Each structure stands twice: as C-alpha cells, then as structure tokens.
Amino acid sequence: MFAYRHNRAPKTTIFAIAGPIVIGMGCIIEEGTIIVNRRKEVMRIGDDNLFEIGCRVECPSVGNFNTISTRARVHHTVRISSFCVIGAGCLLAPTRI
C-alpha cells in the first residue's frame, strides 16, 4: 500500500519481500534509495521522513520527521523513533555489550 500523492520517489527500489510496506504522508525518497521489508510483519514508515541519495533501510519501523542521510544503512533489527538524524555513510547495526 503506497500513498504517492505527497510522496516523491524517483529511481528508488522498494522491496516488499515478505510483508507489506506502509509509507506515511510527506516522505521524500531520493534517487538510489533502497527500502526493504524481509519480515512478515508490516514495515511502517511514518510521516515527513527524508531518505537521501543511496541510503538503504531495512528496519521494521521508522517514526516521523527523520533524516536518513546519503549512503547510510539501517540494519533490519534496528527501530528508528522520531526526530532522528542518521549521518552520511553511517551503519546502524545491533551490538552486544
């Protein structure tokens, strides 16, 4: 289910491999972005998020008003709340302490 009325997604790749992807209103998805859902559960992306050039997002949920910067990668077990900025080239992956 996609609501493209207010979303912009030029030359992007959106893979709903195992479950659906719901993208909120006002999201900007820049070229080269890859969004993947490998889980059976719904992947929810909130409103007014910015996905910059070449980023890759596989996390099960993204809140509202986030920026995923150029070439950043988000692992499939990480959840992003709201008002976060993921820096350019960063990798968000789980760690054990």
JOGI-V495172 format. One record per backbone hydrogen bond with DSSP energy under -1.0 kcal/mol. CO is the residue of the C=O (numbers start at 1). NH is the residue of the N-H. If there is no record, write none. Layout:
BEGIN
co=CO nh=NH
co=CO nh=NH
END
This chain:
BEGIN
co=8 nh=29
co=11 nh=32
co=13 nh=35
co=15 nh=37
co=20 nh=43
co=22 nh=45
co=25 nh=48
co=27 nh=8
co=28 nh=51
co=30 nh=33
co=31 nh=54
co=33 nh=13
co=34 nh=57
co=35 nh=15
co=37 nh=18
co=43 nh=22
co=44 nh=62
co=45 nh=24
co=47 nh=65
co=49 nh=28
co=50 nh=68
co=51 nh=30
co=52 nh=55
co=53 nh=71
co=55 nh=34
co=56 nh=74
co=57 nh=36
co=60 nh=44
co=61 nh=80
co=62 nh=46
co=64 nh=83
co=66 nh=50
co=67 nh=86
co=68 nh=52
co=69 nh=72
co=70 nh=89
co=72 nh=56
co=73 nh=92
co=74 nh=58
co=75 nh=78
co=80 nh=63
co=81 nh=63
co=84 nh=67
co=86 nh=69
co=87 nh=90
co=90 nh=73
co=92 nh=75
END
